[in-house]
Amino acid sequence: MSWIFLCKTKSAYEVFEHFEKFKAHHEKLTGKPICFLRVDNGREYLGPFTNRLALWGIKPQHTNDYTPEQNGIAERLNRTLLDTTRALMLDGEIVDERLWGEAIQTANYLRNRLPSRVLGWKTPYEVFYGKPAKIDHLRVWGSKCVVHIEKKAPPRRSKVQARGRYGMFVGYSEEKKGYRVLVGDVDAGTVVTSHNVTFHEKDFSDDVLIEELPSGDTSSDNSESESGENGQQTSNTPPFVTPPRSPFPSPSPALSSSTAPPPPPIQEPPEPLQDQTPEMGSERVQPETDRFLARDFVTLGQSRQD
């Protein structure tokens, strides 16, 4: 579990004031006093800060010069929070860099509610307070939103005036159960805390482009062109080879009743040949076979008579 306090001047008096509040809250919450405080050689930890620690019985532990790894837990926490802050600010459309304080507080708020492998995939909030944290209220940082204006809030509004104000979501409030929304510009705007907020979050899933992999023919053509230009083959990837087809066709699936071809139509018997004998009064044309039979018959009859 980690806490963050923003300092305006980073002076020893301001740092001592924040640490005094944190000490009272932590000892009241856990019932255990603070015995050691490990810090670097910053000037903000000198002067009244060091003298007050001696009166409280807290022993300070300073790191050596240019040796931040001796305070590795704090340094790693600083890097994690800064990386998350950078991601939050770059993910937004247009975010002023002066909002880094709100972003880093939101990053710490999210880190305390994310599972950690070191803690057995439990969240720091659950380990410290003994109960799981709620995450159904989390929203996209930097998204546009509309803050509802309360009816009884001064000044009184007419019936035709707006019932809400546009703003940008910048964090979660620690004193109230609500969202922190920046209304107006960064210079002249104000940060209000409200629970009645309508968010217009952007979905970035449509911005992802999926590139198609090149086909085997394209890769082989590119490799051949490269080998032709350079005089030698530069890629060890074998060209795409079409697998041989089987000489026997694969059995076709059984035809179902819906896919079976229709039965062939019933063919009618052929009509009998009509007699080509001409009608009465017309000369009959003797077929060639009949003439041959008649000639043979006459020849056979003459031979018998002889």
Secondary structure, DSSP 8 states (H G I E B T S, - for coil): -------SS--HHHHHHHHHHHHHHHHHHHS----EEEE-S-GGGSTHHHHHHHHHT-EEEE--TT-GGGGHHHHHHHHHHHHHHHHHHHHSSS--GGGHHHHHHHHHHHHTTS-BTTTTSB-HHHHHHSS----TT---TT-EEEEE--TTSSS---TTS-SEEEEEEEEE-SSSSSEEEEES-TTT-EEEEES-EEEE---GGGG--------HHHHHHHHHHHHHHHSS--------------SS--------TTTS-------------------TTS-----HHHHHHHHHHHHHHHHHH-
